[in-house]
Amino acid sequence: MAKVVFKIGDDVSTDTIYPGRFMATVLPSETPQYAFADFKEINAKIKGKELPVGSIILGGKNFGSREQAASCLATPGLVVVARNFARIFLQNSINVGLQTVICPTIDAEEGDELEITPTEVKNVTKGTSHPVVPLPKARQAIVDAGGLIPYTRKLLVQERSA
């Protein structure tokens, strides 16, 4: 189970997640300090490494875009649950190993405890459950490996040992 640590609405752009003024910083080890930079409370928690791995950012429809928006959330081990994702953000999140959960009917608030399974998101606080749209198996395998680079390394090692 994990807690919703930040809730944001629909049409969340990269400039909201990772403001353009920080685009010169692209190293995954450095980008988290600018995550949600214009939202002081959540930014301070991310910067201060105060959030447990698996903490949930809750979005509405059309969450995210560019790669930096995904990588700045992946490095601290956050999970993003949203009604749906911008196509480019979803692919970028897969590439960097950010766990994203597509849950079209999600109903939760900051502070709610959620349990995520492969088929549903259970809001333990409210006693409700909401179906998940699973990623295709190949894409989920990339996320499970930690992103495209670790996944490719894993395949190369398997190929060499075969």
N, C-alpha and C positions, 0 to 999 in steps of 0.2 A: 504494500500500500504506500501511496505517496500523497503529499499535500499539494493543492493548488496554491502556488506562491505568488502568482500574478495572473490577472485576467484582463484581457484586452479585447476589443470588439472586432468588427468586420473590416476588410480591406486594409490590413496592416502591411505597410510597405517596408522595404528594406530601410528607408530613411527613419522609420520608427524603431526598427530593431537595431540597426547599426547605421547611425547617421552618416551621410555622405562626407561630412567634414573630417571623418576619421578614415576615409578610404585609403590613405597612404599606408596605413597599418594593416598588413594582411597576414602576418604570422599567426597561426592558430593559438600559439601560446600568449599572444599579446591582445588579440581581438576581444576576449571576454570583458576586459575592463571598460569597453565602450558599449556593451550590450544595453539597450534601452537607456542610453545616456541621458535622455531628456526626462526620464522617470527616476528621480533621485533615490527613492527608497529601494526599488528593486535593483537599480544599478549598484548601489552601495553594497547590497547583499551579495550580488554576483562578484563584484570587485573584491570584497572581503572574504570570499570563499565561505560564506556562511550557510549556503544552501546545500543540503544533502544531495548526493548524486541521485537522480531519479525525480527530483522536484519537478512539478508540472507548471508549464506556462500554458494558459488556456486561451485559445483564440476563437474567433468566429469563422466567418466565410472569407475565403481568399487571403490566406495568411502568407506573407512573405514574398521574397524574390531573391536577388543576387546571392552569390556564394558566401560572402562575408556574413550575411545574416544567419546562414545556417551554421557556419563554423564557429561564430562567436557564442552560439548556444550549445554546440556539441562538446566543446572543450571542457566546460564545467559539468558535463553530464546531465544536462537538463532534458526533459521530455516535453514535446509540444503536442498538445491535443487540440484539434480544431475541427470545425465542421467540414472544411476542405482547405486545400492549399493551392497557392499559385503553382502552376506547372513547373516553372524554373526552380522555385524554392524546394518543391518536393524532390526533384532530381538532385539538386545540390545537397539536400539533407541526406539523401541516400549515399551520395558520393563521399560525404564527410562522416558518415556513421551516426548522424543525429536521429534519435528515435522520434518518429512522427506517428501520430495516431489519428486516422481519419474517422471521425465520429459525428455523422451528420445531425444527430439529435441531442448531442451533449447538453446537459443542463447542470451547471455547477457554479460555485462562487469561490472567491479566494478563501482559503482556510478549509475547504471541503477535502475530505480524504477520498481518494479514488483508487480503485483496484483495476488494473489493466490486464485483460486476458487477450488471447488471440482473437476472440470473437466478440468481446464486449468491454465496455467501461462501466464498472459498478461505482456509483456514487454512494459510498458507505454512509456518509453523513446524511444524505436525503433518503436513502433506501430505494434508489432507482437504478435501473440498468439501461444501457444504450448500446445498440449494435455498432460494431466496428466494420469499416471497409478495409479488408486486409490488403497489404501490399502483395504483388505477385511474388511467388517463392524466390525467384532469382534476385529480385530487389531486396527482399527481406534477408537473404543470405549475405548480401553486401553490407547491410546495416549491422547484422549480427557479427560480422567479422571486424567491425569498427570502421568501415568505409571502403572505398574502391581500392586504395593502395594496399591496405592489409589483406583484402580479399584476393587481389591479384597475386600478392606474395604467397599467400596460402596455396593458390592454384599452381603456381610455379614450383613450389616445394613438393606438392603432391605429384606433379608431372615428372620431376627429376627423380623422385623415389620410386616411380612406377617402372 
